[in-house]
Amino acid sequence: KEERMEKDKAQQTQEERRNEIMKVQRDTTLTMEQKTRKIQEIMSRSWQQTQVAKSASELTTSAQTELEKSYHNQANNVLGCKHYQRGCKIQAACCSKIFPCRLCHDDACDHPIDRHATQNMLCMHCS
């Protein structure tokens, strides 16, 4: 039953797209280039929405991880990472990702951090 509902929804969406395309084709105020561009937008809309949703879910997961507290010694509630005891994280200027320290960045990324370019920090006590 659920599969059938999804199929009906897909057919409805396809029919809606078809109607939108026909409306664009009948519009005499548009140039051929404008019609082509609008039809391309209609045809790629569902793919773009899928990509945006996918990116948002990936971003949400990675952003949550970046903002979570990290510990040098969790048993003793000492903030930091395996390299340092510290109460803040840094935002790498090169990739805008947040890490407990420059060494954690270099461990996780395929490029070295320019530690002198770092401008932003995140307090783990306040956030």
trRosetta pair geometry for C-beta under 8 A, 3 or more apart (Angstrom, degrees):
i j d omega theta_ij theta_ji phi_ij phi_ji
1 4 5.7 -54 -153 33 30 114
1 5 6.6 32 150 -20 63 103
2 5 5.6 -52 -151 32 34 113
2 6 6.6 34 151 -18 65 103
3 6 5.8 -54 -152 35 32 112
3 7 6.4 33 150 -19 65 106
4 7 5.6 -54 -149 36 32 113
4 8 6.4 34 152 -19 65 105
5 8 5.7 -52 -147 36 32 112
5 9 6.3 34 152 -20 64 106
6 9 5.6 -54 -148 36 31 113
6 10 6.4 33 153 -20 65 105
7 10 5.7 -52 -148 35 31 112
7 11 6.4 31 153 -18 64 105
8 11 5.7 -55 -149 37 31 111
8 12 6.3 34 152 -21 65 106
9 12 5.6 -53 -148 35 31 113
9 13 6.3 32 153 -19 64 105
10 13 5.7 -53 -148 36 31 112
10 14 6.3 32 152 -19 64 106
11 14 5.6 -53 -147 37 32 113
11 15 6.3 34 152 -20 65 105
12 15 5.6 -53 -148 36 31 112
12 16 6.4 35 151 -21 64 104
13 16 5.6 -51 -149 34 32 114
13 17 6.5 34 152 -18 64 103
13 46 6.9 82 161 -85 136 136
14 17 5.7 -51 -150 35 33 112
14 18 6.4 37 150 -22 64 104
15 18 5.5 -50 -147 34 33 115
15 19 6.5 34 153 -18 64 104
16 19 5.8 -55 -151 36 31 110
16 20 6.4 33 151 -19 65 105
17 20 5.6 -54 -149 36 33 113
17 21 6.3 33 154 -20 66 105
17 42 5.6 140 -151 163 86 104
17 43 7.1 98 -172 -93 129 49
17 45 7.7 -168 -106 42 111 121
17 46 7.9 -59 -71 -23 138 117
18 21 5.8 -55 -149 35 30 111
18 22 6.4 28 154 -18 64 107
19 22 5.8 -54 -146 37 31 110
19 23 6.3 36 153 -23 64 105
20 23 5.6 -55 -151 33 31 114
20 24 6.6 31 152 -18 64 104
20 42 5.0 -179 109 -132 129 140
21 24 5.7 -53 -151 35 33 111
21 25 6.3 33 151 -19 66 107
21 39 5.4 65 -130 -126 92 94
21 42 5.7 -170 -70 96 82 156
21 43 7.7 54 -83 -57 123 87
22 25 5.5 -53 -146 37 34 113
22 26 6.3 28 156 -16 66 108
23 26 6.0 -60 -148 39 28 107
23 27 6.6 42 150 -39 62 101
24 27 5.6 -45 -153 12 34 119
24 30 6.9 -26 -169 37 75 163
24 35 5.5 138 154 -143 101 78
24 38 4.8 -172 -134 106 141 131
24 39 5.7 -171 93 -65 152 82
24 42 7.2 -141 -15 -19 146 144
25 35 6.5 85 -97 -160 48 128
25 39 7.7 52 -58 -77 85 124
27 30 4.8 51 107 5 113 112
27 35 7.1 176 62 -96 103 99
30 34 4.1 -132 -165 92 97 123
30 35 4.9 123 121 -58 128 82
30 38 7.1 -50 -149 2 157 139
31 34 4.7 97 51 7 75 102
31 35 7.0 -136 95 -5 40 87
32 35 5.6 -53 -148 36 33 113
32 36 6.3 36 153 -22 65 105
33 36 5.7 -52 -148 34 31 113
33 37 6.4 30 154 -18 64 106
34 37 5.7 -54 -147 37 31 111
34 38 6.3 29 156 -16 66 107
35 38 5.9 -58 -146 39 29 108
35 39 6.2 27 157 -17 65 109
36 39 5.9 -57 -146 38 27 109
36 40 6.3 29 154 -21 63 107
37 40 5.7 -55 -150 35 29 113
37 41 6.6 32 151 -20 63 104
38 41 5.6 -52 -151 33 33 114
38 42 6.5 34 152 -19 65 104
39 42 5.6 -52 -149 35 35 113
39 43 6.2 31 154 -17 67 108
40 43 5.8 -57 -144 39 30 109
40 44 6.1 7 164 -2 66 114
41 44 6.4 -70 -140 47 23 95
41 45 6.4 50 157 -58 62 93
42 45 5.9 -31 -152 -12 28 119
44 47 5.1 -60 -163 46 65 115
44 48 5.6 68 139 -27 87 104
45 48 5.7 -59 -146 37 28 110
45 49 6.3 28 157 -20 65 106
46 49 5.6 -50 -145 35 33 113
46 50 6.5 38 153 -21 63 104
47 50 5.7 -55 -153 34 32 114
47 51 6.5 30 151 -18 65 106
48 51 5.6 -56 -149 37 33 111
48 52 6.3 33 154 -20 67 105
49 52 5.7 -52 -144 36 31 111
49 53 6.3 31 156 -18 64 106
50 53 5.9 -56 -148 37 28 109
50 54 6.2 28 154 -19 64 109
51 54 5.6 -55 -145 38 30 112
51 55 6.1 29 156 -18 65 107
52 55 5.8 -55 -145 39 29 110
52 56 6.2 31 155 -22 64 107
53 56 5.7 -54 -146 35 29 112
53 57 6.5 25 158 -16 64 105
54 57 6.1 -58 -150 36 28 106
54 58 6.4 24 154 -14 64 109
55 58 5.7 -59 -147 41 31 109
55 59 5.9 31 155 -21 68 110
56 59 5.6 -55 -142 39 29 112
56 60 6.1 34 156 -24 64 105
57 60 5.7 -47 -144 32 31 114
57 61 6.6 30 156 -17 62 105
58 61 5.9 -58 -152 36 30 109
58 62 6.3 17 157 -8 67 109
59 62 6.1 -62 -143 44 29 101
59 63 5.6 28 160 -20 68 114
60 63 5.9 -57 -138 39 23 110
60 64 6.3 26 160 -21 61 107
61 64 6.0 -56 -150 32 25 110
61 65 6.7 23 153 -16 61 107
62 65 5.6 -55 -151 37 35 113
62 66 6.3 37 152 -21 67 106
62 97 7.8 -63 161 -129 120 106
63 66 5.6 -53 -147 35 33 113
63 67 6.3 21 158 -12 66 111
64 67 6.1 -66 -147 42 28 104
64 68 6.5 41 154 -38 65 101
65 68 5.9 -45 -150 14 31 116
66 89 7.4 162 179 139 75 160
66 97 6.5 -136 -106 -169 135 74
66 98 3.9 101 -176 57 114 109
66 99 7.8 -59 -135 -62 89 41
67 98 7.1 61 -67 73 52 153
67 122 7.2 -117 -122 179 65 153
67 127 6.3 -116 -169 149 92 135
69 79 6.1 -83 -169 -119 105 104
69 124 4.8 104 -120 -168 85 114
70 79 7.0 85 78 -161 54 72
70 80 6.8 -82 105 100 89 21
70 81 5.4 14 128 -85 131 76
70 89 7.2 90 21 -81 116 115
70 100 4.7 -89 71 -72 144 130
70 124 7.3 -101 32 -112 64 150
71 74 3.8 102 99 -73 163 75
71 77 7.4 -88 -127 -141 123 28
71 78 6.3 98 -164 76 85 57
71 79 6.0 -78 -109 -116 56 36
71 80 6.6 30 -172 49 27 61
71 81 7.8 103 81 -90 22 31
72 78 4.7 -61 64 114 99 105
72 79 6.6 45 3 111 91 22
72 80 3.2 14 -43 65 108 119
72 81 6.2 1 -84 41 72 20
72 82 7.2 155 -131 -88 61 20
72 84 6.7 -91 -93 107 127 34
72 85 4.4 -82 12 -94 168 67
72 86 7.5 108 -43 15 125 57
73 76 4.5 8 119 41 118 104
73 77 7.7 -18 97 34 78 20
73 78 4.0 34 49 41 93 118
73 80 7.9 23 4 47 65 110
73 85 7.6 -17 5 -100 97 104
74 77 7.0 28 -166 -84 38 36
74 78 7.7 -98 -59 44 22 66
78 85 5.4 -47 168 -131 115 109
79 85 7.1 94 79 -166 54 66
79 86 6.5 -80 112 89 92 38
79 87 5.0 79 79 -106 140 55
79 124 5.0 162 -156 92 145 143
79 125 7.5 -110 -19 -61 163 75
80 83 7.6 -132 161 67 105 60
80 84 5.1 -132 -163 103 121 61
80 85 4.2 -111 -42 -128 156 30
80 86 4.6 102 -108 28 89 62
80 87 7.6 -36 -64 -53 73 36
80 100 6.2 98 179 -177 42 128
80 101 7.7 19 -169 -36 79 118
81 84 6.0 32 48 45 86 70
81 86 7.5 -13 8 37 82 101
81 99 7.9 10 -69 167 155 80
81 100 3.5 141 -47 101 123 149
81 101 5.4 -133 35 6 138 107
81 103 7.7 178 100 72 138 99
81 104 5.1 -82 -167 -60 164 132
82 104 7.7 128 36 -85 87 97
83 100 7.6 153 42 106 101 112
83 101 5.2 -114 70 63 130 151
83 103 4.5 122 -81 63 164 139
83 104 6.6 -135 8 -43 126 84
84 100 7.3 -179 57 143 96 104
84 101 5.2 113 24 -72 123 151
84 103 7.9 132 -13 30 102 121
86 100 6.9 141 63 -180 113 88
86 101 6.8 117 28 -72 144 105
87 123 6.6 5 136 -154 94 72
87 124 5.4 -142 -177 49 57 98
87 125 5.3 6 -177 -31 120 104
88 121 4.7 15 167 175 135 114
88 122 6.1 153 -165 75 78 45
88 123 5.3 -41 -104 -101 92 46
88 124 6.0 -163 -97 -4 30 86
89 98 5.0 60 132 174 130 99
89 99 6.1 178 -167 91 100 24
89 100 5.2 -64 -112 -97 87 39
89 101 8.0 -100 -135 -44 59 44
89 121 6.8 154 78 -163 43 64
89 122 4.4 -12 57 57 95 105
89 124 6.4 91 -19 -55 91 102
90 98 7.1 173 88 -148 33 63
90 99 6.1 -22 62 65 80 76
90 100 7.8 40 17 145 78 12
90 101 6.9 69 14 -119 115 28
90 102 7.0 -5 55 -60 149 68
90 105 7.7 -60 79 -42 109 129
90 118 5.1 -18 -172 -153 124 139
90 120 7.2 126 -163 89 56 59
90 121 5.6 -34 -102 -106 59 72
90 122 7.6 -152 -68 16 14 81
91 96 6.2 -5 178 -156 104 47
91 97 7.2 176 -150 90 65 23
91 98 5.1 -35 -95 -93 71 76
91 118 7.0 143 69 -148 56 86
91 119 7.5 -42 71 63 103 65
91 120 4.0 -4 36 79 125 110
91 121 7.2 -140 3 -78 83 24
91 122 6.9 92 -44 -25 94 101
92 95 5.2 16 94 44 121 82
92 96 6.8 -80 75 -26 72 11
92 97 5.5 3 35 57 111 72
92 98 7.6 -163 3 -87 76 25
92 99 6.3 36 -34 11 107 113
92 102 8.0 119 -96 -117 99 65
92 105 5.1 126 -71 -131 135 144
92 109 7.6 -108 81 -26 177 158
92 113 5.0 -103 -130 -123 114 111
92 118 6.8 -54 -116 -97 38 92
93 96 7.5 21 -147 -71 21 55
93 113 7.9 108 35 -162 75 85
93 114 6.3 -57 59 65 115 102
93 117 3.9 -104 43 127 153 109
93 118 5.8 -141 -24 -86 101 39
93 119 6.3 78 -82 4 111 92
94 109 8.0 119 93 155 126 163
94 111 6.2 -138 149 107 148 129
94 113 6.1 -150 12 -127 128 57
94 114 6.0 123 -51 13 110 93
94 117 7.1 94 -45 80 76 140
95 109 6.4 -171 3 -122 157 145
95 111 7.3 141 -43 58 121 122
97 105 7.3 146 85 -124 108 95
97 108 8.0 -121 119 102 149 132
97 109 7.4 166 48 -72 143 124
98 122 5.8 18 -150 2 135 141
99 102 7.4 115 94 -86 131 21
99 104 4.4 178 -179 93 114 110
99 105 4.3 -159 21 -64 166 81
99 108 6.9 -170 -106 30 127 136
99 113 8.0 -117 42 -71 144 148
100 104 4.9 73 50 1 87 159
101 104 5.0 103 54 5 71 101
101 105 7.3 -125 103 -4 43 87
102 105 5.5 -49 -154 32 37 117
102 106 6.5 34 151 -16 67 104
102 113 4.9 -139 -148 67 87 141
102 115 4.7 -16 -102 -92 147 115
102 118 7.8 -103 -81 -45 102 143
103 106 5.7 -51 -146 38 35 110
103 107 6.3 40 151 -22 65 104
104 107 5.6 -53 -148 35 32 114
104 108 6.3 16 159 -9 65 113
105 108 6.2 -73 -149 44 26 100
105 109 5.6 -12 172 8 69 121
105 113 4.4 51 103 -47 145 131
106 109 6.6 -64 -118 50 23 90
106 112 5.5 13 -112 -124 104 65
106 113 6.0 -100 -57 1 83 94
109 112 7.9 170 89 -76 112 16
109 113 7.5 100 49 -55 141 83
113 118 7.5 26 168 -58 119 107
114 117 4.1 41 102 9 113 118
114 118 7.7 -176 97 -32 65 71
115 118 5.8 -23 -164 -9 47 117
118 121 7.7 63 159 -65 112 79
122 127 6.1 -14 177 -13 98 152
123 126 4.2 44 97 23 124 106
123 127 6.0 144 81 -12 69 93
124 127 6.3 -58 -122 45 31 100
